[in-house]
Amino acid sequence: MSEEDTRMTPNEDTEEILQEMTGDTAEDTAEDIMDVDELLEYMRHDAYKPLTVQELVEVFGLTGGDAFRDFVKLLNRLEDEGEVVRTRTNRYGVPERMNLVVGRLQIKARGFGFLTPDTPGEPDIYIPASDMNGALSGDKVMARIEKGSAHGMRREGKIIRVLERAANRVVGKFVRHRDHAFVTPLDKRFPQDVFIGAEDMLDAHDGYVVVAEITEFPTATRGPEGKVVEVLGHPDAPGIDILAVVRKYGLPEAFPDEVLEAAEAIPLELSAQDYEGRRDLRDEVIVTIDGEDAKDLDDAVQVERLENGNYRLGVHIADVGYYVKEGSPLDKEAFKRATSVYLVDRVIPMLPQRLSNNICSLNPKVDRLTLSCEMEITPAGEIVRHDVFPSVICTTERMTYTNVRKILDDRDEALIARYEPLVPMFEAMKELAEILNRKRMARGAIDFDFDEVKVVVDDEGHPIDIVPRHRSIAERIIEEFMLAANETVAEHFHWLEVPFIYRIHEEPSLEKMMEFNEFIHNFGYHVKGLGNHVRPRALQDILEKANGTREERVIATLMLRSMRQARYSPECVGHFGLAAEFYTHFTSPIRRYPDLCIHRIIREVLAGPLPEKREQRLRDFVDMAARQSSERERVAQDAERECDQLKMVEFMLEHLGEEFDGIISGVTQFGLFIQLENGVEGLIHVSYLNDDYYVFNDKQMALVGERARRVFRLGDPVRVEVIAASKENLTVDFGLVAHRREGTMVFDEGVETVVYDEDLNPRERKRAMRERAQRVQERRGGRRDWDPGAGTGRDEGRQQRPGRRGELAGDGANDRRGERREGFGRRERERPGSHDRIGGNGRTGERDGAGGHGRMGERERASGHGRTGERDRAGGHGRMNGRDRFGRNDRAGGYGGPGADQPARRERGRRLSELRGEQHRGRGPEGGSDPVEGPDWEVDVGDAAGFAGTRRPGPAGGPGRGGKKSGSTRKSKTARGRTGRASAFASGGVKASRKSRGR
């Protein structure tokens, strides 16, 4: 298959507008007969009721057969685009008047999805998995609002029509059968396997990664069908993993022949005509400052101190629009790609290398065409004069971030001597950058100072290191100068009221801010002036107050997650994060289409006023270009993030069993997400927290132990061990080694507060540890055999578990009838003759819904025991292939210590039962339940919660061999043998499993 076949399908609307702008249309369309906006506005009027074609023709006074046919074509096109809806009686109206919404569907890994309406500012709509109606993630769909449209309820809808398919190809693993095959998509958001007939397999081998083209899309009653169009190779072969990501996201690697031919036609040397109408700056001292490996140098800067004490800042950007003509093959291809994509081992450019790395790159000591923004800035940071103009420059030097940092911060003598003529300008750049930064922060801009990470790979794509990218003074200089130019250009052309593309960042939702404010209140902070809206200054104040504290990172992370994503728009509504009233992207036309687009508009506006018709066409185009660029930016970010995760997981596969330091970056009911210092993120499943039963506290963003009230909170430092890693699921599993910030949840007049041991003096700290131990002691019924230091890590947990696994699982082993159960805050009575819960056995005939607590009728969800087919560390309940964690056959419920045989364990159980006046009932392998498969957890990166991932439960466990309900009789028939992972010693295990599935 040719590379051309792998490219994305062009959008028909895009082609039409590009043709209109270049005058390529062959005949008049219905838009020439009547105004589409007038038609839609008429249908949106409150007095409008759905009309037929004939009635609409009469209303608008259209006469003649040609006019009627063109009007019908217009209605059909608007219907296909979702702008109008045709009812069953062939009457037309707009979707919003019929309780319908049009937008893009994003499906999550667990099957449900969210529809993002095309109307800006309208809230997303939740779509259940059962109401997808064959729609796939990314499709443009029409949905009916079913409920939740009023009283602040979340809106829920149902897909009634797919308007436009986002893609017709899927990348997955080929699973071959005798006379057919299936392709299992690598994208977990694709809900079904694709059926492949025998004649459409393309000689693919079982287990290979392939690209399948969907020939029959899924419906509500039938799965998708397709054919293999490309065999990528074995999943473990070098480069296949990244290539699969490229195909998965539809990233076009090769350029079409016509695009390459257009690039080759551009001369690499400037002619005399190219210099006309440009300001000559070739004698100015201008430099580029970029990374060592950068090849597309699209910005250059200069700073000069003026006699009046001000600074003259020049920002010169490659004039890519001069070479990429509007409507040309280069322009159409750039529009479709919209952005360059930077993967770990390759770059997929927006423009061919002949332009990006050559004639458009501001290489040193060669003449290049630019668009310049020159600003005069006072020592207070005020821009008192500016000018935007086309120019020609010849850069003096190609500088790197590293060398500029060494000159300014490290005072490297060798580099200072080498660049001696430029050092004064670099020092002036540092002064000006600091002035601009202070000015920006004073107006309330939010500064998230997060270090990025870079995965270093070898020639075959294997990761060899993960290194942080620190923002040095050199990066900050370029950042401040580019921000100043972007704001200046945006304001200049905003007041000219010409069509333009702005970079906007809308205010965060009030609901998100209220949740964030409630969380930081636990640390003693609050957002000032939180009413109908919040100001960025208030959020920056929080970051400044938290600076240097232990909660600084967690507050900054949660604040970032509470904000909206920036996007492109033809309307200038400001940038919330930058506290800027005007903002655009002007400085990177080689790699971003909005920058390229406004460059052409700038040169056209500078040449003279726009004709009215031309201005209207430009307004239509920038609206579509803004939407296209925003969508492709999200795709590029997802692909880049997935490639980084792939290589991070692969890197951690080489470090299994090793220990690392990290912080708690996310807290959920099923565990703790941990981010290591190298940027790798993984999960400590709640079942690995083996010293207590932990419950998720959403207000504190913490897991809190039910007995000792021990707290694992967002932002806490920990030390972990790498247990497992999966490239297929993009997951890394950690085990807890040490908790670096021990804390206890206390209640002061009904208010929850976390008290950290490190804030206490030695005597108070020792008392806090002793009290935590006593609380665990009291819950277990007074047995004094627990080390207060145990449970702080995996190694310590191993020392205290053997021989007492049941004691840790039970909650109050010596509870008497009629006593109040302190652990649950309500009175429960044990039934006569019931088993004491030493090993987590529930009362006979009752469901043990909390993993050994014996709470009546509750689901086994609080502790998360037995998830993912793992061994249950908290109570020893789970099994790994019928064996316990010490490698012994476990037939007696996991009571024995190391080296104990089955008779010894049964004897110990008999003696423990006799202590409670009960008749021992032996348990053996006969008639017991088999272990069942635990849930299949999958990660959904970038879920709505904002954490690194959420998890989807698979089918819960049921009864084992023989089909008996574990512990279903009231007296002697307790659960015997090996318990299922999902039931976790639940008496009445089938009922508990079903309730667990329903959660």
N, C-alpha and C positions, 0 to 999 in steps of 0.2 A: 504494500500500500504506500502511496506517495505521501510525503510530508504535507502536501497541499490538502489531502483528505482529512488530516487531523486537525485542521484549523477550525476556529469557531465560525458558526454561520452568521453572516452579517445581518443586522437588524434592518428590516424593510423600511421602517420609518427613517432610520439614519440615511439609507441610500436615497430616499425620496428628498429629504431636506438638502443633502449634499448636491443632488442633481439640480434642485431648485436654485441653490445659491450659485451654481456655476452655469445656470442657463441651459441645462441639458435636457429639460423636459420637452417632449415632442409635441404635446398637444395640451390644450387647456383642460383643467380638472374641474370638479364641481365647486371647488373653492372660488373659482373665478365667477361662478354664477351667483353664489351667496356666501355670506360670511359665516364660517363655522361657529365662531364665538357668539354670534347673534343667535344662531339656532340653539346652542346649548343654554345660553342665558334665558331664552324664551321658555325652554323646557324646565328650567330650575325655578321659574316664577311660582309663587304660592298658589296662584289661580289656575295654573296649568293642570290639565288632566290628560292622560295618554291619548294621542291621536293617531289615526292611520296615515299612510303615505298620502292618500288623496286629500285628506283634511289638511295636512301640513302644506301640501302644494298650494291649496287655496289660500291658506293663511299668509304665505309668503309671496303669493301672486306670481308663481312660476307658470309660464305658458310654453307650449310647444313640446313635441316629443323628445327632442334632444335634451331639453332642460329637465324633463321628467326622468329620463334615463340617468342623467348625471346626478340628479338628486337621490335616486335609488342607490346608485353606486356609493354616494357619500354616506348615506345611512348604513349601508352594509359595512363600509370601512369603519365607521364609528362604532358599530356593534362589535366588530372583530376586536377593536382596541379597548372595548369596555366602557367607552364614553357614553353610549346609550344602550338601552335594553329594549328588546322586542318581546312583548307579552304573547301569551298563547292565542290572543285574539288579533295578533298582528298590529298592535298599537305600540307607539314608541314613547319612552320616557328616559330620564336620567337615573342612574343607580341609587343615588342618595335619597331620592324621593320614594324609592321602593324598598327601603330598609336593606339595601345591598351595598357592599363595599368592594372596591377593586384595589388590588395591591400585590405585593410579592410575598410568597409563602416561604418560610424558613422552618424546616422540620428538624426536630431534635432527635438525639439517638434513641430516646425512649418511645418514639413513635408519634407523639403529639407535636404540634407546631404553632407558630405565630404568624399572622398575616400583618405585614406592615403596609398600611394604606398609602396610596399614591398622594393623598392630600397631606401636606406637611403639617405636623403638629397633632394629627389625629392619633389617639392611642392605638396600640397593637391589639389584635383580636386573637384570642386563644382558640385553636382548632383541635378538637379531640382526634385521636388516631382513627376512630371509627367514622369520622366525617370528612376524610380526605378526598373521597370520590375519585381516586386514581391520580390525584395531583402529587407532584414530586417537589422536593426542595428546590427553591429558586424559580418555580413557575409563576407566571403572572396569572392570577385567578380572580374569580368573582365569588364572594361569599355572602350568605344571608346571616344577619345578626339574629341569633336564636334567643339570647337572654343577656341580662346584665348591662343594658344600655342606659339605665338610670340608677339613681341613688348610690353612685360611686362604685357599683359592682363591676368586676372585671367582665369585659364583653367577651361573649363566647359565640362562635359562629359555625357554619357548615359550608363547605365548598360546594357550589352548585355548577361551576363551569370553569374549565381551564382555558384561558384566553391565549396564552403563549407559553410554549415549552422552553425552559431555560437551556436544556441540553438534550441530545438524543443519544448520548454515549455514556457508558459506565465502565469504570475500571474495577476489576475484581479478580478473585482467585478462581481458576477453572477447575471444576469438580466433574469428572467424567464418569458416566455410567455406561451400560452396555450399548444402548442405541440412542442415547441422548446425553445431555450434560446440563449443568447449571453454572452460572457465574455468580459467585457470592461477592457482592460489592464491598470494596474496601471502605467506602464512605458509609458509616453507620447510620447516616440519615436516610439512606436509600432503604426502604422498609422490606423489600422482597428480593429473592434471588431471581435471576433472569434465565428463563428456559431457553436452551440452545438445541435445535434439531441436529440430527446426525449429519446432514449435508452442510451445516453452517459452522463446523468446528474449526476449520482452517488448520487442521493437523496440530492443534494445541495439546500439550502433554498435561496429564493430571497434576494439579498443584501449581501450574505456571500462572503468572500474572498476565492477564489479557485485557484488551479493550473490546467491549461488545457494543454494537449499535442496536438500539431498541427499535424493533420493527412493529411491535404491538405494545402500546402503553397499557399500564394496568388499569383495570376498572374496579368497581366495588365488588365484583364477583370473580374476576380472573386476574391472574398474575401477568407480569410482563414477559414478552418473548423477544428474542433478538438473534443476532449472528455475530460471530467473532470476526473482527476486522483487523486486529493487530495482536500479535503475540509478543509481549515484552520480554519474557524470559523467566528463569527461576527466581523466586523472591529473594534468595540469598546471594545472587550474583551481584558483583560490584555495579553500583549505579542504578540498579533496577528500582530501588526504593524511591529515589528522587524522581526518576523518570515516571514512576506510577503517580506521584503527586502532581507532576506537570500535566499528565494526561487527565487526571482526576479533576483538576480545576480548569481544564480547557485552556491552558496557557500555550499560545502559539509560538513554537520555537523558530521555525524557518519563515522567512519572508517570501511572499509570492514573487514570481519571476518579474511581473510588471513593476513591482515596488523596487526590486533590486535594479532593474533597468533604469528606473527613474532616478535612483540614487547615483548610478554610474554616470548618468548624463550631467550631473552637477560637477563643474570644474573645481579642482582643488587649489587653484590659484585665483586671486582676485584680479578682476579687470578694472580698467579705468572707470567704467560705468558703475561698478559696485561702490565706489567712493562718493558718488554724487549725492548731495543732500545730507551728508553726514559731517558731524563735528570731528575734526582730526585731533585725537588725543594720544597719538603715537609717541610724542615726546614726554608724556607724563610718566612718573614712576608708579607703576601699577603691578600688583602681584596677585597670584592665585595661592590660596592656602587650602589644601585638601589632604586626604589620607594618602599613605604611601602607595597603595595599590589602585588609586582612582585613575581612570582614563578619560572619563567624560567631564572635562573641566568647564563648567558652564557659568562660573561666576568669578569675578576679579574685583579687588578692592584697593582703595588708596585713602590716606588720611593726611591732611595738611593743616598745620596750625596757622591761623590767619593773624594779621597784625592787630586786629581788634580783640583778640583773645578767644575768638570762636574757632571752631573746627570745620573744615570742609571735608565731608565724607563723600566719596564717589563709589557707587556700586554699579558695576558694568556686567551685564548679562548677555550671553551669546544670543545673537539675533537669529534664532532658528527659523522663525516665521518668514524670513527673507528667502530661505531656500525651500521650505515646505509650503508650497502655494496652496491656497484654499481650494478644496475640491479635487486636488491631485491624488494620484495613487498613494503617494507618501502620506498625505493628509488623511485619507480615508483609513489607511492602515493604522496610523497613529490614533485616530479617533476610536477605533475598535479596541486597541490595546489599552489606551488611556494612561498607562503608567509602565515604567520599567519594573521588573520583578527581580529582587536580589535574593537568590537562594544560597545555601551554604557552599555549593560547589560550582555555581554558574550564575550568570546574569542573563535574563531574557529582556533585551532592550526594547524600548518603544520605537526607536528609529534604527535603521541599518548602521553598522559601524562606520561606514564611509562618512556619515554625517556626525554621529555621536562621538567618535574617537578621533576625527580628523578635521574636516573643514569647519565644524561648529564648536570644536573643543578649543579653549583659549590656551593653546600651547605656548610656551615661552619663546619670545623673540621672533614671532611671526605675526603678520597683520591679520586681524580678525574683526568681523563686523559685530557690533554690539548695540544694545539698547541701554542707555545710561540713566541713572537716577542720581542726581547730585544734590546734596543737602548741606546747608550751613546750620550748625548746631552750637548753641551757647553752652558755657560751662555748667549751666543748670539743666541741660538736656532738652531745651526747647528748640524745635526746628523753625527757624525764622525765615528761611528761604529755601526753595527747591526748584528743580528743573528736570524734566524728563525729555530725552531727545535721542535720536539715532546717532551712532558714533562709530569710529574705527579706532582700535587700540593695538598696541604691541606690548605684551606683558614683559616686565623686566626679569622676573624670576618665578620659578615654580617651587613654592615653599610647601612644606609638610607640617601637619599639626605637631609632630614630634619635635622638629627643629625649632619651630617658633616657641614651643613650651620651654625647650632647653635654653633658648636665648633669654626669654623673659623671666622665667622662674628659677632655672638652675644656673643661669649666668655662665653657660658653657663658653670658655675662653676661645676654643678653637672655632666654634660656630660664630661667635661674635666677631672674630677676626675675618672669617670668611665672608660674612654678610655685613661688614662694617658700614657701608653706605646706607643700608636699609634699617639698621638697628634703631635710629631715632624715630623712623616712621612706625616701627613695631611698638615702641614705647608709647607713642601718641595713640596708636590703636588701642593699647591696653587702657590708657586713661579714658578715652572716649567710650569704650565698651563698658567700663565701670560706671561712667556717668549715665549712659543709656539704661543700664540695668537698675540703678538706683531710681531713676525717673519712672521706669516701668513698674517697679515694685511699690513705689510710693502711691501710684494710682490704683493699686490693688491687684496686679497680675498674680496669678498663682504659679509658683515655681515648684514642680515636682522633680527633685534632684535624684532620679533613679539612674543607676548605672546599667547600661545594656551589657549583654554578653555576646561573645562571638565564638562559634564552634569552629575549631581549626581541623581541617580534614587533609588527608594525604592525597596522592595522585589517584588512588582507587576509590576515594570517597569515604574512607574509614575515619572516624573521629579520633584525633590524637590528643586533643586538649580543649578545654573550655576556659576562655579568658575573659575577664571583665573589660568593658570599654568605659574608661573614666573620662569625664568631661573636664579637660584641662582649660587653661586660659585661652589657648589657641581656638578650641572649639567654641568657647563662649564669645570670643571676638567675632567670629563669623556669624554665630547665631544672632547676636545683637544687631549687627549691621544688616543682615537679611530681614530681620523683623522691622527695622526702621524703614528699609526700602519698601517692603510689602505694605506697610501702613500708609506711607506717603503716596504711593501709586494708587492705592485703593481710594483714599480721600480725594485725590486730584480728579480721578475720572468719575467718582460718585457725584461730585458737584457739577460735572459736565453733563450728567444725566444721559449717558450713552450706554448701550448694551454692554454688560460686563459680567465676568464670573468672579464671585467673591468666595472667600473661605469663611464660613460662619460656624460658630459654636454657641448653640442656644443654652438658655438657662436650664439648670437641672430641674427635674420635677419636684414639686413641693413634697410629695410623698417620700421620695428618696431622701430629701434633705431632712425631713422629720425623723426618719429612721436613723440617719447618720447622727443627728443631734442627740437622739436618745442614747445611742451607743457611746458617744464621747462624753456624755454626762457621767458615765461610770468612772471616767478619769478626772472629773472635775472641770471639764470644758463645756462650753455651749456656744452655738452660733448666734451672733448678735443680730438683732433686727430681723429674725425669721418670721415673716408675716406672709403676705401674698407672694413675695419673691425674696431671693437672697442675693446679696452683692458679693462679687469675688473678693473684695477687701476683707469681708468677714471670714471667709474661708482661709485666706492667707494669714490672717491673725492667728487662727488655730494652729497652722503649721509653724508659725514663728514661736508661739508659746510652747509647742511640743518639741521644738528643736533641742536635741541633746538628751531628751528623756527616753526611757525604755519603750514608751508607747509611740514614739515618733513615727516609726516605719508603718505600724499597723494603722495609725490614723491617716497617714498619707495614702496608703493603699486603699483603704475603704472609701476615702474621699474621692479618689480617682474613679473607683467603681460606681460611685453614686452619680457621676456626671454623664451627660449625653456624649455621643460621638460627634466630632466635627465633620462637616460635609461641605460640598460645593453648592452654591445657589446663585441665581441671577439677582436675588434681592440682598441688599446689604443690611443685615440685622445685627452686626457686631460679632465680636469674638469674646465669649464670657471668660474663658480661661486666661486670655491675655489682657482682659479688661480694656479691649480696644473697640472703639466705635466703628472703625473702618479697617478691614483687613482683606488681603487677597494673596494669591500665590503668583509671584512675578519672577522668582529667582531661579527656577529650574525647568526651563523649556525643553531640555534634552530628554528629561525623564518624566515629565508630567504634562498631560495635554491641556489642562486649564491654563498653565503658564504660556504654552505655545499659542493658544487661542487668543489670549488677551494681548500678546505681543503683536499679532496682526491687527487687532482692533486699535491698539495704541498708534501704530504707524499710520493706519487709515485715518484716524481722528486727527492726528497731528498734521496730516496733509490737507485737511479741510472738512467742512460740515458733511454729515451723512445725509444722503437723500432719504426722503420719508419711507419709500418702499424698501430701500436697502436697510434702513434702521429696523424696520419690522421683521425682515428676514433674519437679521442678526439676533434680534430678541428671541425669535423662535429657536434659533440654533443654539444660543448660549444656554437656554433652558434645558434642551436635550443634552447638550455637552456636559452640563453640571450633573445631571442625573446619571449619565453614562460613566462619568469619571468617578463619582461617588461609589457606584456599584463595583466598578473594576478595582477601585482602591481596596474595597473590602475583600474581594477575591484575592488580590495580591497579598494582603496582610494575612489572610487565612493560610495561603500556600506557604508563605515565608515562615509563619509560626509552626505549621505542621512539619516542615523540613527541619527546623531547629529542634523540635521535640523528637523527631525520628532519630537524629544524630545524638541527642542527649541521652535517649533511652539506650541506643547502641553503645554509647560511651559507658553508661552505668553497668551494662552487661559484663564489661571487663573488670568491674569492681565489686562483684557480689561478695558479701561477707565483710566488706570494709566499712569503717565508721566515718561519719561526717558530721560537722556541725551545721545547724540550720535554724530557721525560725518557723513557727506555726503561721502559715500564710492563709489558711482557710479552715473553718470549723463547720462540720455537718453532723447530722445525727449518726452517720455511719463511720466517722473517723476524723482524723486530722490531716490536712494537707501541709506538707513540710517543704519549704524552699531552702535548698542548700546555698552555701556561699557562692557556688559556681553557677547559680541560676536554675539548676535542675529542681523540678518539683515532683513530689511523689506523695503517697498516702500511707499513713499508719492506720490500719483498720481498727475499729473500736474493739474487736475481739483480741487484739494484741495488747490492750491495756488490761493487764491481768490481775491488778490488785483490787479492783472494785467494779461495780456496775456504773456506767457513765451515761448521763442523760444530757441531751443538747439543750443549752440555755441560749435562746436566740437574742435576748436582750444583752447579755454579757458576751455574746459570741464566744462561747466556751462550752466544753464538756465538763460536767460536774459529777463527782462521785457521789453515789447515794449514801454511802456509809461515812467515809472520812471527809466528805465535802472537799476533796482535793480538786483543784481547778487546772485545766489545760485551756489556755486563753489565746486568742488571736494575738500574734506578736511575741509570744514566749519563746525564748531560746531553748533548743533541745539538742541532744546528740543522738543520732540514729545509726542503725545498721542497714545496709542494702540487702534485702531479702530476695527480691525477684524483680525482673523487668521484662516487658513484653512490647516488642516493636509493633506487633499486629494491633494491640489495643492502645498503644502509646501510653503505657502506665509503668510506674516504678513503685514497688512496695517496700516500705521501710518497717523496721521494728524499733521500738523505743529502747535506747540505752540509758539515757539520763535526761531528766527534766531540770534545766538550769535555773528555773525560776519557780520554786515551789510556792503555792498559794492556797488559801483556804477560803471557801465561801462562808461568810457569816451573815447573820441577820440582826440588824440594828433597828428596832422599832418597825419591823416589817420591810425594811429596805435591804436589798441584797448588796453586799460589799465584798470585794476580794481583798484579803489581807495577805501580802507577800512576806515570806519568811525573811527575805533580804532587808526588809524595812524594820525588822525587829532587832532588839538587842540580843545578845547570846542567850540570856536567861529566858526571854519571851519566845525566842525561836525554839529552844529546847522544849518549852512547855507546849508550844503549838504542835510540835511533832508528837509529843506524848499524848495530847488530847486527840489528835487524829487517830493514833493507834488505839486509844480507849474506845472511840466511837465504833471502829471496826470490831473491837473486842466485844462490846456490848451487843452489837447486832448479831454476833455469832453465838451468844449465850454464855459468855463468861470464860471461854477457853483462853488461857494465857500462853499461846505458843506462837505469837506473831511478832516478828522483828519490826520495830517502828521504821527502820530504814529500808525495809523490803518494799518492793514494788516500785522503786524509783527508776527502774530500768529493766531490760530483758534479763541481764545476767543475775541481778538481785532476785528477780521473780523466779528464776529457775531454782534458786537455793531454797525458797520457802514453799514450793509447790508439792514436791514428792511426798506422798503419804497423807496430804491434807487437801487434795484437790476438791473433794466434796465439801470440806468446810468452807473453802473460799466461795464455792458456788452457792451454798445455802445462805439464807438470811434469817438468823435467829434459830439455831438448831435446837435449843432447849426451850423454845416458846411453850408456855403452858396454856391450857384451854382458858379462854376468857381474858388473857392478857392483851394489852394494847400493843399492836405491832408498830414500833416507833419508826421503822424505815419507811412506812407508807402513809402515816398520818391518818389511819382509820382503823377501826376495830375489826379484826378477823378472828374467827375461831376455827381451830383444827377439829376435824371430825374424828370421832372415836375410831381407833384402829388404823389411823392413817400412818403412812411412813413418815418418819422425820426426814427433813430434806437435807441430809448430810451431803449427798452427792448431787443434789439438785432434783431429787425425785419429788414430783408433785403429790398432793393428796390423792388418794385412790378415788378414781371416778371424776376428778376435776382436771381442767385444762391448766397446765403450768405455762402461762402465757408470757412470763417475763424471764425466761431462760433459767429457771431454778428458783425464782422467788416464791413460787406457789401462789401468785395473785390470782384470784378466782376469775376465770373467763377472760383474761387479758391476753393480748397477742404477744408473741415472742418478737418484740421489736426494740424494747428499751435498751437492751445490751448489745444487740446486733450479733448474737452468738450464732456460730455455725454458718456465717455468710461465706460465699465464694468457695465452698468446699474446703475451707481451711480448718485447722485444728482450733478448737475453742480454748484460748489461753485462760479465759477468765474462770471457767469452771471445769475444764478438761472434758467438756461434753462432746465436742466434735471429734471425728475420726478421720484419719488419712488412710484410705483403703483398708479400713478395719483394724488399724494399729494405732496405739497412742503415740504421743510425741517422743517417748523414750524408745520406740521401736519394738515394744512388746505386744503380743496379742492381747487385746483388752476385751475380756468377756464378762468382767464383773462390774462394769460401770465406771472403771477408771479409779478404783480406790487404792490400789497397791502402789507402793513406792518402787524405786529401782531394784530390780532383781527379784521382786516378789512374784511368786507363781500364783496360778488361779486358786488353788485350795487355800493358800495363805490369805488371799484377798477375801475369799468367801468367809473364812474364819473371822477375820477382822470385822467384816460386815455383820456377822452373826453376833459377836460380842457387843458391837455398838447398838444393835437392835435390842439385845437383852437389857442393856442399861435403861432403856425406855419402856421396859415391860411389854415389848412386842414379840411376837413369834417370828423368828427369822424365816424368810421365804427365799430359798436359794434361787440363783439366776444362772442359767447356763446358756450355751449357744443354741439349744434347741428351741424352735418356735419363736425366736427373737426377730426383731425387725432388722432389715438390712440398712446399711448406710445409703442415703439417697443423695442425688446430686444437689449441691448447693446452688444458690443463684449465680448466674453468669453476669458479673459486673462489667459494665462498659463505660468508658469515659466519653463524655460529650464536652469537648473543649469549648470555652467561651460561652457557657450556658447563661440563661437570663439572670441567674443569681450573681453572676459576675465572678465566681470563683474559678479556679483552674479546671474544674470539672464537676459534674454531678454523675450519679450512678443509677443504673437501671436494674431493678431486680428481675431475675428470670423466674422460671416456675419454682414455686416452693415445693418442699418435699412432702411426700405422702407416706402411706404405710409400706412396709417392705414385703418380703415373701409371705405368702399365705393370705395376704389381703386383710389381716386383722388390724383393728384399730388399737394402737399401743395404749395400754392402760385403760381400755374402754369399760372394764367391769368395775364394780364399786369396791370390792374387797381385795381378794388375793391376787388378781390378775394385774399386777403392775407391769410397767414397760420392762421387757426382758431383753437380754443380749445387747447387741450393739445398737445404739440409738441412731436415728437418722440425723444428719447434720441440720436439716431445716427444722426438725421438731425439737432438738436439743433437750432430750429427756422429758418432753412434754407428755404428761399423761393425758389421754385424749388427743394424741398427736395429729390425727387427721383434721380435727376441727381447728386446732391451732394453726396448722399449715394453711388451711383455707382462709382463715382470717388474716394471716400474714400476707397471702396473695392479694387480698382486697385492699391493702393499705396503699 
